[in-house]
Amino acid sequence: MELNQASYQIIADLLSARTGQQLTESRRWRIGTALASLFRERGISNIDQLVCMLATPGQSALAEEVVEALLNNETYFFRDRPTFEQLPDHIFPLLAERRAAQKRLQIWCAGCSTGQEAHSLAMQFADEPNRWQGWSIDILGTDISASAVSAARAGHYSQFEVQRGLTITQMLEHFDETSSGWQMRSATRSIVRFEQHNVLEAPPAIGAFDLVLCRNVLLYFPNETRTRAFERLQQAMKPDGILMLGAGETVVGHTDRFASMPSRISLYCNVPADQKVAANG
C-alpha cells in the first residue's frame, strides 16, 4: 500500500497523541498491514481517503479504530521464560519475606495486551498453593487497547495462543478445552483483574504495587516519553518495589529512578528520591 509522507505523518501524529507511541520510519511498513481489515470493513480504498475522513468532524470513533489497529498486541504466555522463572525462584520468596506481616501482594502488569502475561503470573501463584495459603494476591493488568482488555477479561484463548509458551501440563491444569479454544479456569484467574489504562497517565494505584511488569511497552516511546513513563511506574510502586522490563529494554541512560538487581535478568529495584540524594551526596 503506497503511503505518501503527509498521510504517514498524520497517522503517526494520531498514534502519538493518543498513546505516546512513536511510529518510526522503520515501523512505517506496519500501517498498511495493520489497517487492512479496517479498510475492508469501512470500504476505504487507500490511506489518503482515510486521512480525509479523519479530518471530517465527528470521526472520533474512526480515529479510535485506527489507533486500536496500529497498536502492537503481540504477547504470549511466559514470554522470555528464563525471565519469568526468576519470579517464583527468587522474587516471590523475597516479596513473601518482606510482606510476611501483611500477607498481601499487589502486582501491576502495565501494557498487558490480551492478558497472557498477567495470567502467567496467576498460574505461578496457583502452582504453589501451600506457600500462598492465607495470602491476598491482587494482579492488575492494564492496557490502552479496549479490545485487548476485553479479550484479557474473557480469559479465552485459541489453540495457537495456548501453544505459545504453555506446556501440556500447564494447559491441562489451568484451562478447560472448549469447542472454540481454551478457557482459563476461574480458580486460576480469580486473582487477576483488567482495566483500560495508559501507562503515561496517573498510575491506577499510587504507591501500592510490590511488583510492576512493564515489558515491551517502552520500546515504542521516544526518549522523553520513556522518561515520563518511568516516572509514572515509580509513582505506582512501594519504596522497595521491583520493576520487570522486557528483554530489549533497560533503565540505563533513561532514568535514575531504578537500579539493576545483581544477577537478575531485566529486573530493577526502585530507588526512592531520598536514596538518590544520599547516593549522589
N, C-alpha and C positions, 0 to 999 in steps of 0.2 A: 504494500500500500504506500503510494507516494505521499510524502509529507513535507510541505514547504516550511521554511524556518518560522514564519509568522504564526502559522497554525500550531506548530510544535511548541512555540513559546507560550501561547495562550493556554494550551493543555498543561504544560509544565507549571505555569503560574497558578493554575487552578488547583493542581495537586499540592503544591507548596502551601498555598493559602489555607487549604482545608486540613492538611495533615502535617505540614512541616517537612515532608519528604522532598528530596531533590531528584528530579528526573534528569539525570545527566545525559550527555550525548551518548555515552556507552550503553545506556538503557533505552535510548530512543526507539530501537527496533521493537520494543515491547508494545508500543502504543497500538499498532495495527492488530497484533495478535490479541491483545487484551480487550480491545473494543469490538472485535469481530462479531461476537454474539449480540452485543448491544445494537450494532448496525443492522443485523438481521431482524431483530425484534422491533426496532423503530423504523425500519425502512430507510435508513440513511445510506447514501451512496459513497461518501468519502469524508475525510477529516474536515475539509473546508466547509462542507454543508453542516457538519456537526458544530463547528465553531460559530457559524452564522446563527444556528438555532440557540446556542448558549448565550449569544448576545441579545436575544429576544427577551423582553420582560416576562416573568412568570415561569422561567425554566429551572427553578431551583431543584426540582425533582430530577430533571435530566442531569444537572451538574452533579448531584449526589450519585446517580448511577454511573457516571463517568469515573468519579473518584473511586467508587467501590470496585469497578472493573480494573482499575490501574493498580490497586493495592496488591502486594505480593503476599498471598496467604500460604505460601509453601511451608509445610511443617510435617512432622511425623513423630510417632511415639519414640521416646528415649533418643531423641536426636543427639548425635555425638555421644554415644553410650558411655565411653570412658569418663566423660564429664559428669554424666548423670550418676554413675556408680560411686562417685565421691560422696554423694549425699547420704545414703544410708550407712556407708562405711566410715565416714569422718564427720560430716557436717551435722547430720541429725543427732548423733551422740553428743556433739559439742553443744548444740542448742538444748538438748534434753537436760544436760548438766546445768546450763545457765538458767533454764526456766523450771527447774525442779520444784520450786516453791509454788509457782502459779499453775503448773501443768497445763499450759496453753501455748500454742504456736500459731502465729499468723504469717501467712506466706502470700506474696503477690506475684503473679505471672503477668507481666506487662507485655502487651503485644502477643497475646496467646493464640491468635488466629482461631482455628476451628477446635481448639481445646485439647489437642493431643498432649501438649506439654503439661498442662495442669492435671490432666487425667493420669499421666505417667507418674507424677508425684503422688496422686491418690493411691495408685497401685503399690508404690513403695511403702506407704504407711500401712496399707491393708495387709501387706505381706509380713508385717511384724506386729501382730495384734497384742502380744504379751508386753512388748516394750511400751506401747501407747495406750494400754488399758488405763482408763480414768483420765485421759488427756482430752482437751478440747483442741482439735486441729481445724483450722479455717484456711482454706485455699481460695483466693480470689483470682480469677482470670479476667483480664480486660483486653479489649481490642477496639480500635477505632472503627472497624467494619461491623455494621449491624448484621449483615448476613453471616459473617464468621461467628459472631456471638450467638446468633440463633442456632447455628449448627453445633456449636460447643455445648449449649444448654441441652440439646436433644441427646447428645452422647451416643449417636448412632453413626456407624462408620461402614464404609463399603469393604468388600473383601480385599481390595487393593490397599486401602488405608490401614487396615489392621495388620496386614502382612508387612507393612513398612515399620520395622522397629520392634515388633512383638514376637516373642517366642510362642510356640504352640501351647506351652503350659500357661503362659500369661493370658492368651486368648481364651482358653477353656476355664480358667479360674475367675476371670473378671468380666467376661462377656457371654451373652446368650445369642446364639445364631438365630436370625430371623429370615423370612423369605426375601428380604431386600438387603441383608447385610448383617452387621453385628451390633447389638445393643449393650452398652456398658451397664453392668448391674448396679442397681440403686445403692446397694450396700457399699460399693466401692466409691461411687461418685457423690455420696451423701455429704462429704466434707468439702465439696467444690461448688462454687457459685460463680456466675459470669455476669459482667456488666460491660456496657459500651463506654469507652473512655479513651481519651487522647493522652498519651504519656507526657505531653508538653503542658497539659493543664494541671491545676492543683491536684495533688495526689488524692486517691479515694479515701485514705485514712492516714492523716498526717502523723508521723512518728509512731506508727503502730506495728510495722512489719519486722519480723525477725529475719526473714529471708526474702529477697527480691530477685526474681529472674527476669531479665530483660535481654533476650537473646535474639540476635539477628534483626534487631529493630534499628539500632543506631547506625548501621551501615548505610542507611539511605538518607541520613541527615547531613547537611553541611556542617562545618566545624562549629560555627557559632550556635547552631540549633542543638548540636550534640552536647555542647557545654551546658545549655539550658536544661536539656533532658537529664543530665547527671544531677543538676541542682534539684529537680523535681524528685528524682529517685531517692536522693539523700533525705529530702524532707519527709518522705514516706517511711523511713527506716528508724528503728530504735538505735541509740548510740552505739551499741555493739552489734548492729545488724550486719548481714552478709549479702553481697551482691554477686550474682552469676551473670556473665555476659556470654555471647556466642563465641564460637571458636575463632572467628575472624575479627573480633573486637577487642579493644583494650582501653584502659583509662590513661595510659601513658601518652603524654602530650596533649591531653584533652581536659584533664581535671586533676586537682589535688585533693578532692573530696574522698577519694578511695585509694587504698593501698593494696598491692598484691598480697595474697596469702601464700606464705612459703610452701613450696612443694605441692601446690594445688593448681589445677587447670581452670582458667577462666573464672576464678573465684577471688573476690576482693572484700576487704573489711572496710567498714565505714570509718572515716577519720573526722570526728567532730571538730568544730571550729576551734575549741579551746586546746585540743591536742595539736592542731596545725600550728597554732601560735607558739605552743611550747616547743614543737619540733623545729620551728624556724628561728626560735629565740636562742 
